[in-house]
Amino acid sequence: MKVFHIRAATGQDEPFLREVLSESLIEHAEPLIDTTEREKMVIKYVADWGKQGDIGFVAENQAGEPIGAVIVRYFEQQDQSYGYVSDRIPELTMAIQTVYRGHGIGTALLTTLFDELKRLAIDQISLNVNMLNEAAMKLYYRFGFVETKVTETTVTMVANIF
């Protein structure tokens, strides 16, 4: 029995997106990243959420409370993000509240996102993930992501949508 449903993200989801992405960064980012730097990272992905080109989905529990999200945003080379590959490839960011992980929510969010990207004829997507986040890495590999750049702690990956 599925204990969640998925809906499109809206501008009103920005506070939740900030919260869940910050929680994920605390858990999976470099331990030395301070609060100010972490907030800058989160703001880059969610500030003014819902602007032209933003795509996203939110998973909600049975009570209608948001529990996870996957979002996509385009970045430009002069303002590139952590998983930036090119101006024409949007970057994915995903986070699920800790207590809801392992219940298929990440798979459902990515499936919904990939269906939307196909509908919009967006053929590639990138992301950046901490290589110690084994569950996320396994999920991304299942969806066809391949490594394009590896640093000491993170991996930039790209997937073909079609």
N, C-alpha and C positions, 0 to 999 in steps of 0.2 A: 504494500500500500504506500503510495507516494504521499509524503508529508509536506510537500512544497508545491508551489506553482511559479511560473515565470511570466513576467510582464516586461514591457518596454520601459527603459529608464527615462525619467523626465528631469527637467531642471530642478524640480522639488526634491529629487533624490540626492542632491549635492551634499547635504550634511551627512547622510548615511554613507555615501561614497567616501567622504573624507575619513569618517570613523573606521570603516572596515579596512580601507587601504592602509591607514596608519597602524591599525592592529596587526595587519599582516607584515608590515615593515618592521615593527618591533620584534616580531617572532622570527622573520626570515632574513632581514637585512644585516649588514655588518653590525656587530655589537657596539662598535665605537661611534656610530652615527648618533649625534645628539638630537634633541627634540626639535631644535630650530631647523636643522638640515633635513630631518625627516618630514617636517611640515612643508618645507620648500618642495620636496619630492612629490608629496601628495598633491599640493596645490597645482603643480604643473599638469597633473593628469585630470583634475576635477574642477578647477576654477571655471566659473561661467558654464557649467555643464549644460549641454543641450544646444550648443552653438552649431553652426553649419559644419557638417562632416562628422559630428559626434554620433556614435552608435553604441547602444548599450542595453543590457537586460539585467533585471533584478529578480532574484529568487526570494519568495516570501513563504513563511511558514503558514500553517493552517489558520493562525490568528491574524494573518495579513501583515505581519511584521517582517521587514526586510532582513534577510539572513546571509545574503551573498550577492555578488554582482560581477559581471564581466562588461568592460567598457573598451571602446576603441576610439582613438583620437589621432588625427594627423598632426605631425610636427614638421617644422622646416629646419634645414641644416643649421641656420644661425641660432635656432632655439631648440636644438635637438634634445631628445629625452634619452633615457638609459638604454632603450631597445631600438633606437633610431637606426634605420637602414637606408631610407631615402625619403624624399618629400612625397613620393607617390605611394608609399607603403604605410598604411596606418599601423599604430602600435596598440597591442592588446594589453590590458591590465585586468587581473582578476583577483578577487579575494572572497573568502567565505569565512564566516564566524567559526571559530575553533570548534565549538560544540556541535556544529552541523557538518563537519567534514567527514568524508567516508560514506556518504549516503547517496552518491550519484549526482549531487548538485552541480559539481564542476563539469561533469560530462554533459548534463542537460543544458547548462549555460553555454558551453562551447558548441554543442549541436545546434542550439537555437541561433547563436551568433553566426556560425558558418552558413546556415540556411539563409540568413538575412544578407550576408556578404555575397552569396551566390546571386540572390535576387537583385542586388545592387551592382552586380558585375565587378566586384572588387576581387581581384585574382590572387593577392598575396597579403599576408599579415605578419607582423613581427612582434617580438616580446623580449623581455629580459627577465631572467629568473636566477635566484641564488642556487647554485649547483648542489647545495646541501639540502634543498627542499626536494627530497626524493619523490614524494607523492606527486607534486606538481610536475616534475620532470617526466615521470612515467605517463601522466595524463597528456602532456604536450607531445611526447613521442607518439602516443596512440593516435593523435590527431594529425600526424604527419609533419610536425615541426622538425627541422634539422638545424644543427648548430652552425652558426656563421661566424661567431666571434666568442672566444673564451678568455676571461681574465682570471685573476687569482681566485675570485669568489663567485663570479656570475657568468652566465651564458646568454648570448643573444641568439635567438632562434627565429626562423622564418618558415612559414607554411604556405604552400600553394592551395588555394581554395578550390580550384576546379581540377 
